[in-house]
Amino acid sequence: MTVACANILDRPDAVEQAAEEARTVIEHRDQLFGRAAVIGAVRKAQRLFDQVVAAA
């Protein structure tokens, strides 16, 4: 749900602009979550590797 608050006479495209801003924010959020998942996977792999090296 997107909410736009504007003077429709001054900014007739306010709803479209609000929707575009929402899409941009969601895309950015998804990119951050993707990066966080990669970082988590790399850290887990590093911990597992460290355990194997320590046991050897």
N, C-alpha and C positions, 0 to 999 in steps of 0.2 A: 504494500500500500504506500503510495506516495502522496504527500501533502504539499500543496503549493499555496503560499499566501502572498498575494501581490495585487496591485492595482491592474486589473485586466485591461483597462484602457491604456495604461502606460506600458504594460508588458503582456501583450496578448499571447505570447508563447510561454508564459510562466509554467504551465503544466508540463509542457514538453521539456523545458529546461530542468525542472525538478526531476522528471523521470530520467533524463540523461545523467544528472548528477548522482542519482541513486544507483544507476547502472555502473557508473565509474567507481563509486565507493564499494559496491559489491565486488567488482572485478579486482580492486585493490586488496580487499579483504581476502578473497580467494587466493590471490598470489601470495599474500603473507602466510596463510595457512599451508599452502603448498611448500613454501620455503621452510616453515617450521617443521613440517613432516620430514623433509629431507635432512634437516639438521638433527632431528631426533633419531632417524635411521643411522646416520653416520656415527653419532655418539654411541648408539647401542652396538654397532659393529666394532667400534673402537674398544668398548668395554669387553666384548666377547674376545677380541683379539688379545687384549691385555691379560685376560684370564688364561688363555691358551699359552701365552708366552710365560706367564708366571708358573704354570703347572709343569712346564717342560724343564 
